[in-house]
Amino acid sequence: MTDPLLELPSDWQRALAIVAHPDDVEYAAAAAVATWTDQGKEVVYLMAGRGECGIAGVDPEKAKPIREAEQRASAAVAGVTRVEFLDHPDGLIEYGPRLRRDFAHAIRRHRPELLVTLNHHDHWRGVSWNTPDHRHVGRAALDAVADAANEHLFPQEGLDPWEGVRWQAVANSPYPTHAVDVTWAVERGVRAVLAHDTYLRALTDEDPEEYVRAFLGRNLAAAGARFGGRPAVPFEVFHRDPYRERAGQVHYR
């Protein structure tokens, strides 16, 4: 795809990022999050699981607190102070009513205008197959936006329906439509990934910093080539129209 990327709308104040594991936001969008928090926007992170099966050679129960601590440290680099974890099992997260319910409740609690999630498609740019956790969490997060707006679905005392999500942004999608200029946040994006130190050292034999800078640099440059040459984080963006949605005419653009 070579079409120019549009500027991601900025007329919002609160965002909720729902992803499967610690590090998902960082690899995909930490520089964008840092850009938003610098603008005074509020961003909350919700992890469906704790990534306990993600560190080779480390027992999952020992890995849980490590990954949680590294995620909180990483979020702080990007200016995010609120990080929540669910306990869906790493590698075995299932799409279904339970996952949609958990996400719908989170949307009602935090009342975001922008919902961010990770690539829900089957593949990564046609190069490699996506994992079940990413696919299931991404799809459930997108579906939960409508669930959260429906008073008859997943009711919980003290939580009112929320129709205020106007934009859904999918990071690392193979079909990006929009982007965020991260010129002034590239370094913070790098440092946010590097905060996952234990995970990175088990992931690669390369120097972690060299690995991260090369990986992020390629992605930012690829998006930037379609965004006026500026370092950019790309997203596949859907614009929600709840009125059409109720009528069964979902309108995305």
C-alpha positions in Angstrom: 0.0 0.0 0.0 1.4 3.4 -1.0 -1.6 5.8 -0.5 -0.8 8.7 1.8 -1.8 8.2 5.4 -4.2 10.7 6.9 -3.6 12.5 10.2 -5.3 10.6 13.1 -8.0 12.8 14.5 -7.0 14.7 17.6 -10.4 16.0 18.8 -10.5 13.7 21.8 -9.3 13.7 25.4 -9.4 10.2 26.8 -8.1 6.9 25.3 -8.2 3.3 26.4 -5.6 0.9 24.9 -6.7 -2.7 25.1 -4.1 -5.3 24.2 -3.2 -8.9 24.9 0.2 -8.7 26.6 2.8 -6.5 28.3 4.9 -4.9 25.5 2.2 -5.0 22.8 1.5 -1.2 23.1 5.2 -0.5 23.2 6.2 -2.3 20.0 3.2 -0.9 18.2 2.5 2.6 19.5 4.5 3.9 22.5 5.8 6.9 20.6 2.2 7.9 19.7 1.1 7.4 23.3 3.9 9.7 24.5 2.9 12.3 21.9 -0.7 12.2 23.2 0.2 12.4 26.9 2.5 15.3 26.1 -0.6 17.1 24.6 -2.4 16.6 27.9 -4.5 13.6 26.8 -5.3 10.8 29.2 -4.4 7.3 28.2 -5.1 4.1 30.2 -3.7 0.7 29.4 -5.6 -2.6 29.8 -3.8 -5.9 29.4 -6.0 -9.0 28.9 -3.2 -11.1 30.3 0.1 -10.8 32.1 2.4 -12.4 29.4 3.5 -15.1 31.8 4.5 -17.5 29.0 6.6 -14.9 27.1 10.0 -15.3 28.7 12.0 -18.4 27.6 13.5 -20.2 30.5 11.4 -18.5 33.2 8.6 -20.2 35.0 5.3 -18.6 34.2 4.4 -17.8 37.8 7.8 -16.1 38.3 7.4 -14.3 35.0 4.1 -12.7 35.9 5.4 -10.1 38.4 8.4 -9.4 36.2 6.3 -8.6 33.2 3.8 -6.6 35.2 6.6 -4.5 36.7 8.2 -3.9 33.4 4.9 -2.9 31.8 4.3 -0.3 34.5 7.8 1.1 34.1 7.3 1.2 30.4 4.0 2.9 30.6 5.5 5.6 32.8 8.0 6.4 30.1 5.2 7.2 27.8 3.3 9.2 30.4 0.7 6.6 31.3 0.0 6.2 35.0 -2.9 3.8 35.0 -2.2 0.2 33.9 -4.7 -2.6 34.5 -4.3 -6.3 34.1 -6.9 -9.0 33.6 -6.0 -12.7 34.1 -6.8 -14.3 30.9 -4.2 -17.1 30.3 -1.2 -16.1 28.1 -1.3 -18.0 24.8 -4.8 -19.3 25.5 -7.0 -16.1 25.4 -10.3 -17.0 23.9 -12.6 -14.8 21.9 -16.1 -14.9 23.3 -18.7 -13.3 25.7 -16.3 -13.3 28.7 -13.6 -11.4 26.9 -16.1 -9.0 25.4 -17.7 -8.5 28.8 -14.4 -7.7 30.5 -13.6 -5.1 27.8 -17.1 -3.6 27.8 -16.9 -3.1 31.5 -13.5 -1.4 31.1 -14.8 0.9 28.4 -17.7 1.9 30.7 -15.4 2.5 33.6 -12.9 4.7 31.6 -15.3 6.3 29.1 -12.8 6.7 26.3 -13.4 8.7 23.1 -10.6 6.7 21.4 -10.2 3.0 21.6 -6.7 1.6 20.7 -6.0 -2.0 20.1 -3.4 -4.2 18.4 -3.7 -5.9 15.0 -6.7 -8.2 14.9 -6.1 -9.5 11.4 -4.8 -13.0 10.6 -1.3 -11.8 9.5 1.4 -9.2 9.9 1.6 -7.3 6.5 1.4 -10.7 4.7 4.8 -11.6 6.1 4.0 -13.8 9.1 0.9 -15.3 10.8 -0.6 -13.4 13.7 -1.0 -15.1 17.1 -4.4 -16.2 18.5 -4.1 -13.9 21.5 -3.6 -10.8 19.3 -6.4 -11.8 17.0 -8.9 -12.6 19.7 -8.1 -9.6 21.9 -8.2 -7.2 18.9 -11.5 -8.4 17.7 -13.1 -8.5 21.1 -11.9 -5.0 21.9 -13.4 -3.7 18.7 -16.7 -5.5 19.3 -16.8 -4.4 22.9 -17.2 -0.8 21.9 -20.7 -1.6 20.7 -21.3 -3.9 23.6 -20.4 -1.1 26.1 -23.0 1.2 24.4 -25.8 -1.4 24.7 -27.7 -1.2 28.0 -28.9 -4.8 27.6 -25.5 -6.4 27.2 -23.2 -7.2 30.2 -25.0 -5.0 32.7 -23.1 -4.3 35.9 -24.3 -2.2 38.9 -22.7 1.2 39.0 -21.6 1.1 35.3 -23.7 3.1 32.8 -23.6 2.3 29.1 -21.0 4.4 27.2 -21.6 5.5 23.6 -18.8 8.0 23.5 -16.1 6.0 21.6 -15.8 7.9 18.4 -12.7 6.4 17.0 -11.2 2.9 17.0 -7.5 2.7 16.1 -5.7 -0.6 15.3 -2.0 -0.4 15.8 0.4 -2.5 13.6 -2.5 -3.3 11.2 -1.5 -4.4 7.7 -4.0 -2.0 6.4 -3.2 1.4 8.0 -5.3 4.5 7.0 -4.0 7.1 9.4 -0.9 8.1 11.3 0.5 10.1 14.2 3.5 12.3 13.8 6.0 11.2 16.5 8.9 13.4 15.6 9.4 14.6 19.1 8.7 11.2 20.8 10.9 8.7 18.9 13.4 8.4 21.8 10.7 7.9 24.4 9.2 5.2 22.2 12.6 3.4 22.2 13.0 3.8 25.9 9.5 2.5 26.5 10.3 -0.8 24.7 13.7 -1.0 26.5 11.9 -1.0 29.8 10.9 -4.6 29.0 14.5 -5.6 29.8 14.0 -9.2 31.0 11.7 -10.0 28.1 14.1 -8.5 25.5 17.2 -10.2 26.8 15.4 -13.6 26.4 13.9 -12.6 23.0 17.1 -11.8 21.1 20.9 -12.5 21.2 21.5 -9.1 19.8 22.2 -6.0 21.9 18.7 -5.1 23.1 19.1 -1.4 22.3 20.4 -2.0 18.8 17.6 -4.5 18.2 14.9 -2.1 19.3 16.2 0.9 17.5 16.5 -1.0 14.3 13.0 -2.5 14.6 11.3 0.7 15.5 13.3 2.7 13.0 12.2 0.5 10.1 8.5 0.8 11.2 8.6 4.5 11.7 10.3 5.1 8.4 7.9 2.9 6.5 4.9 4.8 7.8 6.7 8.1 7.4 7.2 7.4 3.7 3.4 7.7 3.4 3.1 10.6 5.8 5.2 13.4 4.5 8.5 12.0 5.5 7.9 12.4 9.2 8.5 9.6 11.7 5.0 8.2 12.2 3.1 5.5 14.0 0.4 4.1 11.7 -3.1 2.9 12.6 -6.1 1.4 10.8 -8.9 3.8 12.0 -12.6 3.2 12.2 -15.0 6.1 12.8 -18.0 5.0 14.8 -21.6 6.2 14.2 -23.7 4.7 17.0 -26.9 5.7 15.2 -26.1 3.7 12.1 -24.8 0.9 14.3 -28.1 0.5 16.1 -29.8 0.2 12.7 -27.3 -2.5 11.6 -25.5 -0.1 9.2 -22.0 0.1 10.6 -20.2 3.0 8.9 -16.5 3.0 9.1 -14.1 5.3 7.3 
